[in-house]
Amino acid sequence: MHKQTLTDIVAGLRSKAFSSEEITRHYLDRIAKLDDTYNSFITVTAEQALNQARMADEQLANGEQAPLCGVPIAHKDIFCTTGVRTSCASRMLDNFIAPYDATVVENFNAAGTVMLGKTNMDEFAMGSSNETSWYGPVKNPWNTGCVPGGSSGGSAAAVAARLAPGATATDTGGSIRQPASLCGLTGLKPTYGRVSRFGMIAFASSLDQGGTLTQTAEDSALMLQVMAGFDPKDSTCVDKAVPDYCATLNDSLEGLTIGIPREYFSEGLNPDAETAVRNALAELEKLGATLKEITLPHTGLAVPAYYVIAPAECSANLSRFDGVRFGHRCEEPKDLEDMYKRSRAEGFGDEVKRRILVGTYCLSAGFYDAYYRKAQQVRQLIKQDFVEAFSEVDVIMGPTTTAPAFEFGAKGDDPVAMYLEDIYTISTNLAGLPGLSAPCGFVDNKPVGLQMIGNYFAEAKLLNIAHRFQQATDWHQQLPAVVANGTEG
Ligand code: GLN
């Protein structure tokens, strides 16, 4: 039952092949049996899920047409959910029960989905390996000695292990696409402003964007259809009509020009991962696309610019967690200052503290011009590279990551090595463009992804290309051996 895609589940519910309660129970049982191994959920909302499922079954019986009525999914624990702990994987918010739903969650509720629970992540979405979570690391279902990627590692592992058919996620510098690549999934980060950030706990507000982790591009289209759209509660959300993402999935790729940035095939890229990506590009040529070498000359500046801008914004966003308005409060503070200091010292983990320190430094008087303003100028140059590239090509492609999943601890002592994990994904966020990662092969029995970067609001085009690629290949249908032969747990 769990080998079905989200699209299969929608069809199965409509044809009454199974009920929402049955399929929901099936996933809850799998989570109960297997998630001790993966640690992909922080909170499982079993009782609430079964209630939602029974309601969905009644609605389905009455001919209700909410698009995803009765379909179980999981939400990254960065999205506020009424009455359910929303921790952002931080000790700081271990006790936080959100009093309202994020707009994304509200949209899914209105579409009839059933929430299985809240998925694990890097603390406050800072990381690329899911090793910074207060609730412990998440294991990659393809190889439990390796990380699932991050920060949306819990959502990725849950879908890869088929503990959920699809999940929400967020991407500030690569947090959807990198775990998608490392876990063999389709991950979509939409254009900045396409999906509301209201109720999505802020890390770096000018970069954060909600998106999807699914088995297929078709499933991603179904989820994005529900998530996307204007929200008056988020002033950065764009008021632009949402196209029918499923309607164009099968469009021909004849005449498509794919830009291949020279800088994305540089030194440091694993040669076998490169071969997988080049084979995928050859497959797209067979489907009618033309490849064209391009250059994105400022690519090398993306990681340094990001690691000024993201920490700067995070230092401002995380100042609200002071033990008074939100979050963990230390025991028996001596005075106000002691309370602030100890609450924040106890509530935040090392990586979060490192970012707050770097960000506060970059924003302080005397350094602002040298670091923050300079980084914003570099950001403009990176954006300009893409604008120029898109005057010649329809889409840009390359690897999502330099290599497949790495072992636990491999980059833990070296923040810079960890930061370089996102070398191919970060520019997209700095420019605000949409990006998608689709499985395109294996290296050492671990999945790797093909990244596609689209022009602004070209999500439908990315989903169309990924869908056509998935019609022609079967990388996305591969399952971790234990899931395929049912010997997990
Ligand atoms: N790995 C990057 C970071 O740690 C990106 C994280 C993200 O996209 N949320 O900042």
Boltz pocket constraint, residues with backbone or C-beta under 6 A from the ligand:
constraints:
  - pocket:
      binder: B
      contacts: [[A, 124], [A, 125], [A, 126], [A, 127], [A, 128], [A, 150], [A, 151], [A, 170], [A, 171], [A, 172], [A, 173], [A, 174], [A, 175], [A, 176], [A, 203], [A, 310], [A, 418], [A, 422]]
      max_distance: 6.0
